[in-house]
Amino acid sequence: MDEEYFKRVASLIVLSLLVVLSFFLLRPILLSIISGFILAYIFTPIFKFLNKYTKSNTFSATIISLALVIILVVLFWYFTPILIDQSVKIYVASQQMDLMTPLKELFPSFFASPEFSEQVSNIIHSFITNSASSLMTFLSNLITNLPRLSLHLLVVAFTFFFALRDQEDIIDYIRSILPFSKDVEKKLFDYTKGMTSSVIYGQVIIGVIQGILVGIGFFIFGVPNASVLTLLATFASIIPILGPFIVWVPVVIYLLIGGNNVSAWGVAIFGTIASVIDNVLRPIIVSRKTRIHSGLVVIGMVGGLFLFGILGLILGPLILGYLLIVLELYRNKKMPGFLIQEEGKN
């Protein structure tokens, strides 16, 4: 009995040690690995469609992986210098920008006090300057850290390929190590799949589409620094509370003040379409019924952004969502709780 107990304890110690060592080994590239899995999940519908014709998981995954790497490299090579140049222009312009004159003309009674106007001007000026400076620094670091970034991209590409090609085997393996009954396991996978679709497709992908639509309006009507503004609109679109209007509405006001009425109305049309298209695309793209409460999505995104960076916009809500799924299964109720909702409920 003592010998059997000793073997179990020794096995547990060895397993724990290997898990800890593996974590420290993978920690520098952990976010790259997770990014590969997220991309594999996003491109799974395309993989399944292509696989119907190729009849080969390896060939289908290879085609999609090569296409994705080429697209990412081209986008990085083309847009990074443009974004750096435009962020520098915004930073320089923010040093000379007179923000209060147009605001006083639009809201004279609100900015009647000189002291209040000066405080608001300093706050807005500081926000724009710091934002432009941070964006410029971030983009510059991408170029200076290009060798390291290339290694991370390589990890993402390999993870993406194998996760896409062997997804059924990966799911079977995960099922084999879960300590749940078959019924709980089925519920866990159903809830998880639905919530992952809700966050990735319903929030992130639709947000990117909204940002791109706003950006098209910026480019068509010649808005200055359109690339940076498109990036900001995309970022704002992904976060539920913000939305793309927080970017395109100030642009419209700026154009109206400058007398560019046609451009202002054009951007407003594209911005309005982008803002309401969520109601059209969500039922089409998100077929699953399970979704996380919108308040927790925001909390997860903000917390994830601080902890994981940009990738945290996806990981934060997913981590909270998976925790809530386990809690809901623990509650063992027939109806989902208010934090995990059926699509269509508020």
N, C-alpha and C positions, 0 to 999 in steps of 0.2 A: 504493500500500500504506500509506504514511504517512498519507495523507488518510483512508483507510478506518479506520485505527487511531485517528486523532484523533476521527473521528465517533463511534466506539464509546465512547471514553473520555468525550467530552463528553456523550453520551446517558446514560452511567452516572452521571456527576456530577449532571446535571439530575434524573435519576430519584431519586438518593439525597437530593438537596436537597429535592425535593418530598415524599418519604417522611418526612423529618425534620420539615419544616414541618407536614405533615398530622398527624403524631403530636402535636406540641405544640399544634396547633389542637384536636385531639379529646381530648387528655389530661384536661381538666376534666370531660368528659362520657363518658369511655371506659367507666367502669363502668356508667353508665346504658345505653349502647348494648349492652354485653354482657348486661346484665339483660334488655333487650328480646329479644335472641336466645334467651336461656335460657327466658324465658317462652313465646316462640313455639314452642320445642321441646316444652315441657310441654303446651301446648294444641293441638299438631298433631293428635292423635287426635280431639279435639272438632271441630277445623276440618274434617278429612276427613269426619267423620260428618255435620256440618251441610251440607257442600258437596254431598253426595249428593242433598240435597233442593233446595237453592237453585240449584245448577248455576252459581254465580257466586263466584269467588274473592274479588272485592272486597266483595260483599254479606256473605259469610260472615265475612271478616276484620273488617269494620266492626261487625257484631253482637257478635262475641266481644270486640273491642277496647273498645267502649263498655261492655259488661257488666263487663269487668275493671276499667276505670277507675272505674266507679261503685262496685264492690265495695271497691276499695282506698281510695277517698275516704271511704266510709261507715265502713269499719273504722278508718281513721286518725282520723276525726272523733269516733267514739264511744269507742274504746278508749284513745286516748292520754291524755285527762284521767283516766280510771279508773286506768290504769297509773301515772301520775304520783302520784295520790293514794295508791294502795296502796304505792308505793315509799317515799313520805314516811312512811307509817305504819310500814312495816318498819324504816326508818332510825331513827325515834323509839323504836320498841319495842326495837330492838337495843341502845340506850343503857341501857335499864333491865332487860334480860333477864338472868335468872339461869340460866345454862346448865349449871352444874356440879351443882346439886342433883339434877336428874333423872338425870344421867349417873352420879353417885355411887350413886344408888339402884339403877340398872340394873346397873352394873359396879363394885361396892364394892371388890373386890380390885385392880382395874386402876387405880383412882384413890385408892389408899390414901395415897400421898405427897402432902402439901399443896403442896409446891413444884411437883411435876409437874402437879397439878390446876390450879394457878394459871397455869402456862405454857400448858396446853391451853386453858384458859378464855380467856386473852388472844388466842391464835391464832384460835380460833373466833369470838370477839367481833370481832376485827379483820377477819376474812374477811367476816362478815355485814355489818358496817358499811360496808366499802369496796365490797362488791358492790351494796348498796342505794344507796349514794351515787353510784356509777358509773351505775347504771340510771336513777336520778332525773335526773342530769345529762344523760345521753343523750336521754331523753324530753323534757326541757325544751328542749334544743337543737333538737329537731324542730319545736317550735312557734315558737321565736324565729327559726329559719331557714326559715320556711314559704315565703316568696317564692322562695328558691333551690331548696327542695325541690320546689316546683311546676314550675319549669323542668326539673328532672331528671325529674320524672314525665312531663312533656310529651315529652321525648326518649325515655323508655322506651316511651310509648304509640305514638309514630310509628315507632320501630324495630320494636316488636312487630307493628304493623299490616303494615308492608311485608315484614318477615321471614316473617310468616304467609302473606300473599297471594302473594309472589313466591318462595317457598322453592325451587321447582323451578328457576327461573332462577338463583337464587343458587348452588345446588348445581352446576348446569351451568357457571357461570362459574368456580367454584373448581376444578372438574375441568379446565377449559381452561388454567389457569395452573400446574397442578401439574407438576413436572418428572419425573414417574414414568411407567413403562410402564403399559399398560392392566391388566396382571395385578397389579402392585404397587398401582396406584391402586384396584382393586377390593378387595384385601385391606385397604388403608388405610381405605376407607370402611366396610367391614364391621366391622372391629375398632373403629373410632371410634364408629360408631353403637351397637354393643353396649355399649361401655364407658360412653358418655354415658348410655344408658338405665340401666345399672347404678348409676351415681353419682346421677343426678337422680331417677329413679323408685325404685330399690332402696334408696337411702340417705336422700335428702332427703324425698321425698314420703311414704314409709313412716314416717320419723321424725316428720313433721308430723302424720300420722294417729295415731301413738302418743301424741304430746303432747296432741292434742285429746281422745282417749279418757280420758287421765288427768285432763285439765281438766274433762271432763263429770262425772267422779266428784267432783272438788273442788266444783263448783257444786251438784250434787245434794245433797251431804251438808254443805253450809254451811261449808266450810273457809275461814277468814279469808284475805283477800288472794289469792283464787283466780285472778284474772287474771294476776298476776305469777308465781305458782307454775306456771300453765299455760304461760306463756312460757318459764320455766326448764326445765320438763319437755320442751317441744318442742325447745329448744336441746340438751338432754342426749340426747334420743332420736336426733338427727341424727348425733351422734358415736358411732362403733361401740363404743368401750371403755366409755363411760358408760352410756347407756340411761336410760329414764324412771325406773327403780327408785331412782336416786340422789336423786330428788326425792320420789317418793311414799312411800318407806319411812320417811324422817324425819318426814313428815307423819303417817303411821300411828302412829309412836311418840309423837309429840306429842299426838295425839288419845287414845291409850291412857292416857298419863300424866294427861291432863285428865279422864279418866273417860268420854269419849265413845266407848264401845265400839261402838255401832251404826255411827256414822260411820266409825270406824277400819276396821271390817270391810268396809264399803261401798267406801271408798277402796282398800282392799287388793284387793278383787275387780276393780275397774276397772283398778287398776295391774297386776295379774297378767295380765289380758286384754291390756292394752296391751303388756306385755313379751313375751308369747308370740305375738302376732298377726303379728309379723315373719315367723315361719316359715310362716304361712298366706298372707300377702299377697305375699311376695317371688316365689314361683313363678308367681303369677297376673299380677302387674304387670310383672315383668322377664322378657320372652320371649327376650331375647338371651342367648348363652352366654358372651360375653367379659366378664370383670370384673377389676378391679384387686385386688391383694393387700390384705387388710384393714389390715395394718400400715402400708402406704403411704397408705391412705385417711386414717388418723389423722394421719400426718405431713403429708400434703397439706392437711388441714383446719386443723391448728394453724399451719402456715406461711402458708396462705392467709388465716387470720384476722388474723395480724399484718400481712400485706402489704396485703390488700384490705378488711379489715373483715368484716362478716357475710357478704357475697357470697363471701368467700374460702373459706367452707365448701363451696361448689360448685366454684369456680375452682381451688382448690389441688389436689384430687384429679384434676380433669380435666387440668390442665397436666402433672402427673406422669404421668398415664395416657397422654396423647398422646405424651409423650417416650418412654415405654416401648414404645408401638406402633411408633414409628419405629425404635427399637433392635431390636425383635423382627423387623421386616421386614429390617433390616440383617443380623441373624443368619441370616435365610433358612432357618429350620428349619421342619420340618413341624409339630412339636408346639410349643405355646406354652411360654414359660419359666415359672418358678415365680412371677414377679412379675405376669404376666398369665395368668389361670387360666380354665379352662372352668368354667361353673356346675356346682356339685356337687362340685368338688374342693376339698380343704383345703390 
